[in-house]
Amino acid sequence: MNAQPMEPTFSALTEIQLNALEDLLSNDEASSDEELIAFFTSEGIPEAVARQALTYRDQYLTTIYLDGHTPIRLERDAWRYDPQSRRFVPACSDTQPLGAMTAPGAACPISLDGGSMSTSIPLWRLEEAPELFLDSFVADGGRAVFLSLWGRDTAIHELMANLTLPVAEGGWNGVTLQRDGQSIPLNLDRDRLVKRTTRTYRQTRFGSLLNLWLFDRRCQDPDRANRQCYAIFNERDPRQDKSAMLWSRLRDLAAFPLLDHWRPRVVQLLLEHGAIRQLDQTSERLSGVWIDLSLATVQDAIGQLIHTGDLATQ
C-alpha cells in the first residue's frame, strides 16, 4: 500500500522562511510560480508547502486579523488543510475557505498577540458604508476617539472624501457602527480628525486592501494649551505598561514638574478630582482614558500637597 502524502503545513517553518513566503506573496513584482517554487525550495521550504503558499497569491490577506496575523501564520494554530478543496480552512469549519470576504474571527477562535489566549472577535460594519469593516474603536460619550477600518482602496478613499466634503454638500460628520443587531451612532469631530492609512495589502482578490485609522488628534498630540489629551491602551498586549504610559502623559501636560515617586499619590488625586476619566465606549481589545489637567482645583490640590510636604523632592 502506498503511503498517503503528507499534507502541506506551515507549522515547521522557521521565522526566516515565513518572512520569505509573506514578503514574496505580497510583492507586486513577484516572479512566476515556478521561479518562486525554486526559490522557496532553495531556502529549505518543502515544495508542497511552497505550492500551497502560492494559492494565496490572488487572495492574499483578503481575510485580515488583528495585530497583523496573516493566513499563513494563523494556519499554525487555527487553520487546517482541506485535501478535497486543496485549501486551508478554519479548524472549526468545514465550509469556509480562506480568503472569503467575511468578518474575520466571526465564526472561529483565533490566536491574538502571539499568545495562548484564543477568542472570537466579530467585526463591526458601517451603516453608511457596508463594504467597510471596523475591528476596534474607542468613543467618549458618543464621540469617536479612535476607529480602525478595513476595506478596499476604493471604499476607503470614498470614505475619506465624505469626511472632507462639507456637511451641507453631503459630507459626513458621523458614522453608525452595526453588529449583531446592535447599533452605535458616533459623532466625528472633523476639525480634530486625523486620517492615517497604516497598512496596505495588494494583489488580493478584491483589489488593494487598506487599514485606515481615524482618531482624535489629541490621542497623538496632547493639547498642551488646554492641558488635555486621550490615552488609548491595547488590553491584549502584555508588553504595554499602561501605568507608565499614563504617567508619561501626565508629566507632559502638568503645569509643573512631576517626580516619579509622586506617581501613586498624584494619580489617586487626579482620579478623585475627575481629571482622569475612563472612556465609556470601547471595543473588546482597547480601553482609553480622558485626561484634563485644566481644572483649577487639580492644579491647586497638587500645589497644596507640594507646599505641605506631602509631595517631597526626596
C-alpha positions in Angstrom: 0.0 0.0 0.0 1.4 3.4 -1.0 1.8 5.8 1.9 -0.5 8.8 1.9 1.3 12.0 1.1 1.7 14.4 4.0 -0.5 17.4 4.0 1.2 20.8 3.4 1.8 22.6 6.7 3.5 25.9 7.7 3.9 24.8 11.3 7.5 23.6 10.9 8.8 26.7 9.0 11.3 29.0 10.7 10.6 32.7 11.1 13.0 33.5 8.3 11.1 31.1 6.0 7.8 32.5 7.0 9.0 36.1 6.3 10.3 35.0 2.8 6.9 33.5 1.9 5.0 36.5 3.0 7.3 39.1 1.5 7.1 37.5 -1.9 3.4 36.8 -1.8 2.7 40.4 -1.1 5.2 41.7 -3.7 3.6 43.3 -6.8 6.6 42.4 -8.9 6.8 38.8 -7.7 8.2 36.2 -10.2 6.4 33.3 -11.9 5.1 30.4 -9.8 7.9 28.1 -10.9 10.6 30.7 -10.1 9.1 31.2 -6.7 8.9 27.4 -6.1 12.6 27.2 -7.0 13.5 30.0 -4.6 11.4 28.6 -1.8 12.9 25.1 -2.1 16.4 26.6 -2.1 15.5 28.2 1.2 14.6 24.7 2.6 10.9 25.1 2.3 9.2 21.8 1.1 7.8 22.1 -2.4 4.3 21.0 -1.2 4.3 23.9 1.3 5.6 26.3 -1.3 2.9 25.3 -3.8 0.2 25.7 -1.1 1.5 29.1 -0.2 1.1 30.2 -3.9 -2.6 29.6 -3.6 -2.7 32.8 -1.6 -1.2 35.0 -4.4 -4.6 36.1 -5.8 -6.4 36.3 -2.4 -3.5 37.0 0.0 -4.7 38.9 3.0 -8.3 39.4 1.9 -9.1 38.0 5.3 -7.4 40.2 7.9 -6.9 39.6 11.5 -5.8 41.8 14.4 -2.2 42.6 15.0 -1.1 41.7 11.5 -1.8 38.0 11.7 -1.8 36.6 8.2 -3.4 33.4 6.9 -0.1 31.6 6.8 0.7 32.4 10.5 -2.9 31.7 11.6 -2.8 28.2 10.0 -0.3 27.2 12.6 -2.9 27.4 15.3 -6.4 27.9 13.8 -6.4 26.5 10.2 -6.3 23.1 8.8 -5.6 21.8 5.3 -8.6 20.5 3.4 -7.4 17.9 0.8 -10.6 18.0 -1.1 -10.5 21.7 -1.9 -6.7 21.9 -1.6 -7.0 25.0 0.6 -6.7 25.9 4.2 -9.9 26.4 6.1 -10.7 27.4 9.7 -10.1 24.5 12.1 -13.6 24.7 13.4 -15.3 25.0 10.0 -15.9 22.5 7.2 -17.1 25.1 4.6 -15.5 28.5 4.9 -12.5 28.8 2.6 -9.5 31.0 3.4 -9.9 34.4 1.6 -13.7 34.6 1.7 -14.7 38.2 2.4 -16.4 37.6 5.7 -15.8 39.2 9.1 -12.5 37.8 10.5 -12.9 35.8 13.7 -16.7 35.9 13.5 -17.0 32.1 13.5 -13.8 30.7 14.8 -11.4 31.3 17.6 -8.1 32.9 16.6 -4.9 33.4 18.5 -4.1 37.1 19.2 -0.9 38.8 20.0 1.1 35.6 19.6 -0.2 34.4 22.9 -2.0 31.3 24.1 -5.4 33.0 24.5 -7.9 32.4 21.8 -11.0 34.5 21.3 -13.7 35.2 18.8 -13.9 38.8 17.7 -16.6 39.6 15.1 -16.2 42.9 13.2 -18.5 45.9 13.1 -19.8 47.3 9.8 -20.6 50.9 9.0 -24.2 51.6 8.2 -23.2 54.4 5.8 -20.7 52.2 4.0 -21.5 48.4 4.5 -18.4 47.4 2.5 -16.2 48.7 5.3 -15.3 46.7 8.4 -14.2 48.0 11.8 -12.1 45.8 14.1 -11.6 48.2 17.0 -12.9 51.5 18.3 -12.9 53.9 21.3 -15.5 56.5 21.9 -16.3 59.1 24.5 -19.9 60.0 25.2 -20.9 59.3 21.6 -17.9 61.0 20.1 -15.4 58.9 18.1 -11.9 58.9 19.6 -10.3 56.1 17.6 -11.6 53.9 14.7 -9.7 51.2 12.9 -11.3 50.4 9.5 -10.6 47.8 6.8 -11.8 47.9 3.2 -10.9 48.0 -0.4 -8.9 51.0 -1.5 -11.9 52.5 -3.5 -14.2 52.2 -0.4 -11.6 53.8 1.9 -10.9 56.7 -0.4 -14.7 57.3 -0.8 -15.0 57.4 3.0 -12.1 59.9 3.3 -13.8 62.0 0.6 -17.1 62.0 2.5 -15.2 63.2 5.6 -13.6 66.0 3.7 -16.7 67.2 1.8 -18.7 70.0 3.6 -21.7 68.6 5.6 -24.0 71.0 3.7 -22.9 69.2 0.4 -23.5 65.7 1.7 -20.3 65.2 3.7 -20.4 63.1 6.9 -20.0 64.3 10.5 -20.7 60.9 12.0 -20.9 57.2 11.4 -23.0 54.3 12.8 -21.5 51.0 13.8 -23.6 47.9 13.4 -23.1 44.3 14.7 -25.5 41.5 15.7 -28.5 43.8 15.8 -26.7 46.4 17.8 -26.2 50.0 16.5 -23.9 52.6 17.9 -24.0 56.2 16.4 -20.8 58.1 16.7 -20.1 61.8 16.0 -16.9 62.8 14.3 -15.1 66.0 15.3 -13.8 66.7 11.8 -11.6 69.6 12.9 -9.6 67.3 15.1 -9.9 64.1 13.0 -6.6 62.6 11.8 -6.7 60.1 8.9 -3.9 57.6 8.6 -3.5 54.6 6.3 -1.5 52.2 8.4 -1.2 49.1 6.2 -1.7 48.4 2.5 -2.2 44.8 1.1 -2.0 44.4 -2.6 -2.8 41.5 -5.0 -5.9 40.4 -3.2 -9.0 39.0 -5.0 -10.9 42.2 -4.3 -8.1 44.7 -5.2 -5.9 46.6 -2.8 -7.0 46.3 0.9 -6.3 49.1 3.3 -6.3 49.6 7.0 -7.4 53.2 7.9 -7.1 54.8 11.3 -9.4 57.7 12.2 -8.6 59.3 15.5 -8.8 62.5 17.6 -5.6 64.5 17.2 -5.3 64.6 21.0 -4.6 60.8 21.0 -1.2 61.6 19.4 -0.5 65.2 20.2 -1.7 66.5 23.6 -3.4 69.8 23.7 -0.8 71.5 25.9 -2.6 74.9 25.8 -5.6 73.4 27.5 -3.7 70.5 29.2 -6.0 67.8 27.8 -5.4 64.5 25.9 -6.6 61.0 25.3 -4.6 57.8 26.1 -5.5 54.6 24.3 -4.4 51.2 25.6 -4.3 47.7 24.0 -5.7 45.4 26.7 -4.3 42.3 24.9 -0.7 43.5 24.7 1.2 42.2 27.7 4.2 44.3 26.8 2.3 47.5 27.2 2.8 49.3 30.5 -0.4 51.3 30.9 0.7 52.9 34.2 3.9 54.2 32.6 2.1 55.4 29.5 -0.4 57.3 31.7 2.3 58.8 33.8 4.2 60.0 30.7 1.1 61.8 29.5 0.5 63.4 32.9 4.1 64.7 33.1 3.7 66.1 29.6 0.6 68.0 30.5 1.3 69.2 34.1 1.9 72.9 34.7 5.0 72.0 36.9 7.4 69.0 37.0 6.1 65.8 38.5 8.6 63.5 40.2 8.4 59.7 39.5 8.0 58.8 43.2 4.9 61.0 43.3 3.0 58.8 40.9 0.7 56.9 43.2 -0.4 59.9 45.2 -0.8 62.2 42.1 -2.8 59.6 40.1 -5.1 59.0 43.1 -5.6 62.7 43.5 -6.5 63.2 39.8 -8.9 60.3 39.9 -10.7 61.9 42.9 -11.0 65.2 41.1 -12.2 63.6 37.8 -9.1 64.8 35.9 -8.6 61.1 34.7 -11.8 59.6 33.4 -12.3 56.1 31.9 -13.9 56.2 28.4 -17.3 54.6 28.3 -17.4 53.1 24.8 -14.7 50.7 23.6 -14.3 47.5 21.6 -13.1 44.2 23.0 -9.4 44.8 22.8 -9.0 48.5 23.6 -9.5 50.9 26.5 -8.9 54.6 27.0 -8.9 57.5 29.4 -9.5 61.2 29.1 -7.0 63.4 30.9 -7.9 67.0 31.8 -5.4 68.9 33.9 -7.0 72.3 33.1 -9.2 72.1 36.2 -8.2 74.8 38.6 -9.0 72.5 41.6 -6.4 70.0 40.3 -3.6 72.4 40.0 -4.4 73.9 43.4 -4.6 70.5 45.0 -1.2 69.4 43.6 0.4 72.7 44.6 -1.0 72.4 48.1 0.5 68.9 48.5 3.9 70.2 47.4 3.6 73.2 49.8 2.7 71.0 52.8 5.5 68.5 52.0 3.1 65.6 51.2 4.9 65.5 47.9 8.5 65.8 48.8 11.5 66.0 46.5 13.2 63.1 48.2 
